[in-house]
């Protein structure tokens, strides 16, 4: 932490590990990322934005997988 302004200069290893877990949980369960965003948006804005971004990634991945499965299911009718 900066002694003048109190800003954190570097993340600790423990914080980086917990942020990795937040990314993984937000991607696998997007509702977790959305909840974490609203809980952390005032206290931890950087972590909140990370959780929100990874939740959106999770939603996009699910949508793409669903679309591909839907297309493959539709094409299997003609084979």
Secondary structure, DSSP 8 states (H G I E B T S, - for coil): --TTT----S--HHHHHHHHHHHHHHHH-HHHHHHHHHHHTTT-HHHHHHHHHHHHHHHHHHHHHHHHHHHHHHHHTT-
